[in-house]
C-alpha cells in the first residue's frame, strides 16, 4: 500500500506543477492599445485592422499592419499600434472585424505578436446585404453582423 | 495481497454493467439530464430568435448546461446505493478500487451520452459559429472527464449525508470552478476558429486536472467508502 501512495502522490504533484504552469501562462492580460505599446510583459490586445496599412512579405512570412481602437468614434483621435506578426496568415484575415493579438512590443515600439486570432462576423450575408430567409423580406433586414 | 490487474478490470466492469442495467430499467438519471439540458437550450433558442450571441456567451451557456446537468445527475450512482440499501452488499462483494472505477465509467458514459445529444442541438438551436469543430469536441471530451473525475468522489462523500443534493452542489463548486473557467475559455477559442496551438494552455491544464483528480480519488476512495 505504501508504494501505491507514494506513486500516487508523485503523480499528483508532477501534474499539479505541469498544469499550474500552463494555467498561469494561459491567463494573459487584456490591455487597451495605449498600454500595449509600453508593456514589458506578454499581453493580449484587441483591435480593428486598418486594411490600407497591411503589408505581407510572403517569402519571410512577415505580416505588418496597424490596428486601431475598434470602439473609437473619431477616426483621427483613435490609438494606433503597429503590429508585426511572423507566421502564416489565417485564411479569413481579409474579412476580420477585429483581431486579438498576443505578444509584447520590441525595442522599435512595434508590437510583435506571437499569436493572432481573427474574429470574423458570425453571419456571412449575400452581396445585396439581405439575409436569405424563408419568409422573404421586401428590403434589406436590419440584423447586425 | 497483490491485486490481479485483469481481475480488477473485470470487477470494475461488473460494477459498471450492474449500474448500467439498473439505469436502463428506470432511466432516472438519463431523463433528468436530458430534460434539463433540452429545456434550457429550447428556452435560449426561443429568446434568441434570429440574432446570435458572441462566442464567449455561447461557450459559457454550453458549460452552464453541462455543469447543472452534472450536478443534477452524477450523484445518483452512490445515492441510489444508499437509498436502496444495497451499499452494504456492494461493500462486501467488491473492493473499493473496482467500485470506484465502475462508478467512474458509469458517470463518464452518462455525461458522454449527454454531450453527444446536447452538442448538435446546441449548434442548431443557438446558431453557434462552427469554427474548429474538432477542437471543440476535444475540449468537450476533456471537460467531460474532468467533471466526472471530480464529482464521483464527492458523490461518494455525500451519499451518507442528509441534505444530499444541496451538499453535493456545495462541495462540487470549489472543485469544479477551475475546470469550468478553463473549459469556457477553451470553448470560446474553439468557437472562434482558433488553431490548436492557441488552446494548448487550457488543454494542458485540463489534462493535468483530470489526472490529478482521478489519482487523488483513487487514493482517497478507500477511506471514504469504508468510513
Interface residues (C-beta under 8 A of the other chain):
Chain A: X4 X5 X8 X9 X11 X12 X15 X16 X18 X19 X20 X22 X23 X25 X26 X90 X92 X115 X117 X118 X119 X120 X122 X123 X131 X143 X144
Chain B: X50 X51 X52 X54 X55 X129 X182 X185 X189 X192 X193 X194 X197 X198 X200 X201 X202 X204 X205 X207 X208 X209 X211 X212 X215 X216 X218 X219
